[in-house]
């Protein structure tokens, strides 16, 4: 058995590859990134939100494709987080995570119930709720996972 495992590892090395994480390990990593994004929203932490984003992020929304530099996304979220307070940013159902055969790409699909209020000075306005759904695509580079594509849409507004 040891010889077989050694041969497999050696084959990967000779092919210039490294063994990838198992599907379950990748799903856990992507799920944990989803939790980090929740923490970022609940604590208004723009740095945490963009920590695992690629240098270029693609966003498909409202019938258009947008391209942004990571630094621009950080600036937008720093500004945005200074004007809002989240009470809820929760999964409505278990997120779906699909992992590529090679284990170097993954897609996270979520539905979230969100409650957010505007902040002006020291005052927090009324919370408004909405339902959002989106998919986020990740790729593994240099042993790290990076979000590079997000496609989002607002499903409905709660009263």
C-alpha angles and dihedrals in degrees: 000000000000090000091053093051091046090051092051093050091045090051090054092049093048090048090053092247136116125218109266127229116270118262090253091052091050092048089053092049093050092045090051090052087054088054090049089054089051090051090048091054095043092049098034090238108158092177092058090047095056097033093101098036124114119247087256121041125194119207124191110197140138093008095306139096116227127192120203137176114238089241090056092049089052092052092048093051093045088055094042095047090052089062103045144053122206122214095173136021100156137154111249091199135007110291116249115231123189120189125200120244091251091048094232099105130048137176125211118201119191144171114206136190107215131190117185135165132198118250121212114178106311094338125100115205128212117305116242123198131214141163119238132182127192146155123226122196121210133190130196117234126169091352093305130105118231131188110229106161134037129178115187142175138178109238103191143330123247121222 
